Amino acid sequence: MKAYMVFDIGGTYIKYAVMNEQGMKLEGGKVPTPQEGLEIFLQKVSDIVTQYRQSYAFQGIALSSPGAVDVKSGYIGGASAIPYIHGVPMTDMIRERTGLDVSIENDANCAALAEGWLGAAKETDYYICIVIGTGIGGSIVVNHTILRGASLHGGEFGYMIMGDPLQKNPLQSTWSRVSSTYALVEGVEARKSLAKGTLNGEDVFRLAEGGDSIAKESIAHFYKKLAVGIYNLKYTLDPKKILIGGGISKRSEVIEGINQELKQLKDEISKLDITVEACQFDNDANLIGALFHFLTIKKPKSGFNLTRQDK
């Protein structure tokens, strides 16, 4: 049986899994992400591969990583909570340690690829994923391929300016700043005169369920601001499907609330019926998508078939 070692590199934990070619997790776990530096990180990854190599004949290693990932060179640009992974030939270094083929992809892109392979966009050849959390990011997927853009910023939806462009600093009203889960929480804290960090997203929804008027009004505004951005993306990109990811997407009322607001954004000119769906995968999305990326770019060696899971 062909097996693959897959890693999801996060700021707090490195998740790992042994997976087969159909995207099934055979074994797995997680370890704290080393804080000491690159050498300890590489040794940890190598040790995990060695541990499972006793039981599996690995065809390669697939990585999901934060940052502006260059999938061809294996370098990770940008910034993240793990400074030492940036600016080094990550895939080459892991390949040298293990002797295995290695691929790497951005974590948000991995989540989107997972949805197209086995999830909510399985039958769709053109879709976008919008990930809502501390900021707003996402991916554009065409024929199972990420649209990266000339500067690797394809899918960075959170940079859209949503406020008045004539205000003193329009960049203070980007979609991430005004419509993310963080913005929702921060707004409720400010209106209730609470210190920053007092609440989280779950707290805000719990307050609303208990009848808190500030929380209820803030959530209603949250849906409206998300709907406006989604409207813009639909008319700009016109994808077949729009998927919503991030922890907040697991609340069915969020998807319903956004769709209710989208229904209002119609007139005699803007007639499209725009709807969103929740992403199907959660904790394992990055692992599944990282494997899909590996199989896709290595398919001459692996014999991978995009439709194999349906047979």
C-alpha positions in Angstrom: 0.0 0.0 0.0 1.3 3.4 -0.9 1.6 5.7 2.1 2.5 9.4 2.6 3.8 11.3 5.5 1.9 14.6 5.9 2.6 17.6 8.2 0.5 20.6 9.0 2.9 23.2 10.5 1.1 25.5 13.0 2.2 28.2 15.4 1.3 26.0 18.4 1.4 22.4 17.1 2.7 20.4 14.3 0.0 18.0 13.2 1.1 14.9 11.4 -0.6 11.9 9.7 0.2 8.8 7.7 -2.3 8.9 4.8 -3.1 6.7 1.9 -3.7 7.8 -1.7 -7.4 8.2 -1.1 -6.9 10.8 1.6 -7.6 8.5 4.5 -5.7 9.0 7.7 -4.1 5.8 8.9 -2.3 7.1 11.9 -1.4 10.5 13.3 -1.0 12.9 16.2 0.5 16.2 17.0 3.5 17.6 18.8 4.2 21.1 20.1 5.9 23.3 17.5 9.5 23.8 18.6 10.4 27.3 19.8 14.1 26.7 19.9 14.7 27.2 16.1 15.1 25.6 12.7 17.4 22.7 13.7 15.1 21.4 16.4 12.2 21.7 14.0 13.9 19.7 11.3 15.0 17.0 13.8 11.5 16.7 15.1 10.1 16.2 11.6 12.8 13.7 10.7 12.2 11.8 14.0 8.5 11.4 13.2 9.2 10.2 9.7 11.7 7.6 11.1 9.2 6.4 13.6 6.6 5.5 11.0 9.0 4.4 8.4 9.3 1.1 10.3 5.7 0.3 9.3 5.2 2.1 6.0 7.0 2.5 2.7 6.6 6.2 2.2 6.2 7.6 -1.3 6.9 11.2 -0.1 6.3 14.0 2.4 3.6 16.7 2.0 3.7 19.9 4.0 1.1 22.5 4.9 2.6 25.8 6.1 1.7 29.3 7.0 3.2 32.2 5.0 3.7 33.1 1.3 4.7 29.6 0.1 6.6 29.3 -3.2 5.7 25.8 -4.2 8.4 25.6 -6.8 11.4 26.6 -4.7 10.2 25.4 -1.4 10.9 28.7 0.3 8.3 30.3 2.6 8.1 34.1 2.4 6.0 36.6 4.4 5.7 36.2 8.2 4.1 33.9 10.7 4.2 32.8 14.3 7.2 30.6 13.4 9.9 33.0 12.3 12.6 30.4 11.6 10.7 28.7 8.8 10.9 31.8 6.6 13.6 32.4 4.0 15.1 28.9 4.0 14.8 26.1 1.4 12.4 24.1 3.5 11.7 21.3 1.1 15.3 20.8 0.2 16.3 20.5 3.8 13.7 18.0 4.7 14.5 16.0 1.5 18.2 15.9 2.6 17.2 14.6 6.0 14.8 11.9 4.9 15.7 11.0 1.3 12.1 11.4 0.3 10.3 13.7 -2.2 8.8 16.7 -0.5 6.1 19.2 -1.5 4.9 22.3 0.3 1.7 24.5 0.0 0.2 27.3 2.0 -2.2 26.2 4.7 -5.3 28.2 3.5 -4.7 26.8 0.0 -4.4 23.3 1.4 -7.8 23.7 3.1 -9.3 24.8 -0.2 -7.8 21.9 -2.1 -9.2 19.5 0.4 -12.7 20.8 -0.2 -12.3 20.4 -4.0 -10.9 16.9 -3.7 -13.2 15.3 -1.1 -15.3 18.0 0.4 -18.0 20.6 -0.2 -16.6 21.5 -3.7 -16.0 18.0 -4.8 -18.1 18.3 -8.0 -17.0 21.9 -8.7 -14.2 23.0 -11.0 -14.3 26.8 -10.1 -14.8 27.9 -6.5 -13.5 30.2 -3.8 -12.9 29.6 -0.1 -13.2 32.5 2.3 -11.6 31.8 5.7 -12.9 34.1 8.5 -10.9 34.3 11.7 -8.4 36.8 13.1 -8.4 38.2 9.6 -10.0 37.2 6.3 -8.1 35.2 3.8 -8.9 32.4 1.3 -8.2 30.8 -2.0 -9.4 30.8 -5.6 -9.4 27.3 -7.2 -9.8 26.7 -10.9 -9.7 23.1 -12.2 -8.1 21.8 -9.0 -5.4 24.4 -9.2 -4.8 27.4 -6.9 -4.8 30.8 -8.7 -1.8 32.3 -7.0 -1.4 35.6 -8.7 1.7 37.5 -9.9 2.8 38.3 -6.3 1.4 35.1 -4.6 -1.5 37.2 -3.2 -4.3 35.5 -5.1 -7.1 34.9 -2.6 -6.1 37.6 -0.1 -9.6 38.8 0.1 -9.1 40.6 3.4 -7.2 43.4 1.7 -10.3 44.7 0.0 -11.1 48.2 1.2 -14.7 48.3 2.4 -15.0 51.9 3.8 -15.1 55.4 2.3 -11.9 55.7 0.1 -11.9 59.5 0.9 -11.4 58.9 4.6 -8.0 59.8 6.0 -6.6 56.2 6.0 -8.7 53.9 3.8 -6.5 51.0 4.9 -8.1 51.1 8.3 -11.3 49.8 6.7 -10.1 46.7 4.9 -12.4 43.6 5.0 -10.2 41.9 7.5 -10.2 45.0 9.8 -14.0 45.5 9.8 -15.5 42.1 9.1 -13.4 39.4 10.7 -14.3 37.4 13.8 -11.6 39.5 15.6 -13.3 42.7 14.5 -16.7 41.4 15.7 -15.3 40.6 19.1 -13.3 43.8 19.4 -16.4 45.8 18.5 -18.5 44.2 21.2 -15.8 44.7 23.8 -15.5 48.4 22.9 -19.3 48.9 23.1 -19.5 47.1 26.4 -16.4 49.0 27.8 -14.5 45.7 28.3 -10.7 45.3 28.1 -9.4 43.8 24.9 -9.1 40.0 25.2 -12.1 39.7 27.5 -14.3 37.9 25.0 -13.9 35.5 22.1 -16.2 34.7 19.2 -18.0 32.0 21.2 -18.7 34.4 24.0 -20.2 37.0 21.6 -22.7 34.4 20.2 -23.4 33.1 23.7 -24.3 36.7 24.8 -26.6 37.1 21.8 -28.3 33.8 22.5 -28.9 35.2 26.0 -30.6 38.3 24.6 -27.7 40.8 24.9 -28.8 43.6 22.6 -25.2 44.8 21.8 -24.1 41.3 20.8 -27.2 40.7 18.7 -26.8 44.0 16.8 -23.1 43.5 16.3 -23.7 40.0 14.9 -26.3 41.4 12.5 -23.9 44.1 11.3 -21.2 41.4 11.0 -23.4 39.4 8.6 -24.1 42.5 6.5 -20.4 43.4 6.1 -19.5 39.9 5.2 -22.4 39.8 2.6 -21.1 43.0 1.0 -17.6 41.6 0.5 -19.0 38.3 -0.8 -21.2 40.2 -3.2 -18.1 42.0 -4.6 -16.3 38.7 -5.0 -19.2 37.1 -6.8 -19.4 39.9 -9.3 -15.7 40.1 -9.7 -14.7 36.4 -9.9 -18.1 34.8 -10.6 -17.2 31.4 -9.0 -19.6 28.5 -9.1 -19.4 28.0 -5.4 -18.4 30.2 -2.4 -17.3 28.3 0.7 -16.9 29.8 4.1 -14.2 28.4 6.4 -12.8 29.2 9.8 -14.0 28.2 13.2 -17.1 30.4 13.0 -18.4 28.6 9.9 -19.3 25.6 12.0 -22.2 27.6 13.4 -25.1 27.0 11.1 -26.7 30.4 12.0 -23.7 32.2 10.6 -24.2 30.6 7.1 -27.9 31.3 7.4 -27.3 34.9 8.5 -24.9 35.6 5.6 -27.3 34.1 3.1 -30.2 36.1 4.4 -28.2 39.3 3.9 -27.2 38.2 0.4 -30.8 37.8 -0.5 -31.3 41.6 0.2 -28.5 42.5 -2.3 -30.6 42.3 -5.4 -32.3 44.9 -7.6 -33.3 45.3 -11.2 -29.6 45.2 -12.3 -28.0 43.0 -9.7 -30.1 39.9 -10.2 -27.7 37.0 -9.3 -28.8 34.6 -6.6 -25.7 34.5 -4.4 -25.3 31.9 -1.6 -22.5 30.5 0.5 -21.9 27.1 2.0 -19.8 26.0 5.0 -16.5 24.1 4.3 -16.9 20.4 5.1 -13.5 19.8 6.7 -12.1 21.2 9.9 -9.1 19.9 11.8 -7.8 17.6 9.0 -8.4 20.0 6.1 -4.8 21.1 5.8 -3.5 17.6 5.9 -5.9 16.4 3.2 -5.1 19.4 1.0 -1.4 19.0 1.5 -1.6 15.4 0.4 -3.7 16.3 -2.7 -1.1 18.9 -3.6 1.7 16.4 -3.4 -0.2 13.8 -5.4 -1.0 16.3 -8.1 2.5 17.6 -8.7 4.0 14.1 -8.3 1.4 12.2 -10.3 3.8 11.1 -13.1 5.6 9.2 -10.3 2.6 8.2 -8.2 0.1 7.3 -10.9 -2.4 9.4 -9.0 -5.9 9.8 -10.6 -8.0 12.9 -9.6 -11.2 10.8 -9.7 -9.8 7.7 -8.0 -11.7 8.2 -4.8 -15.0 7.8 -6.6 -14.2 4.4 -8.0 
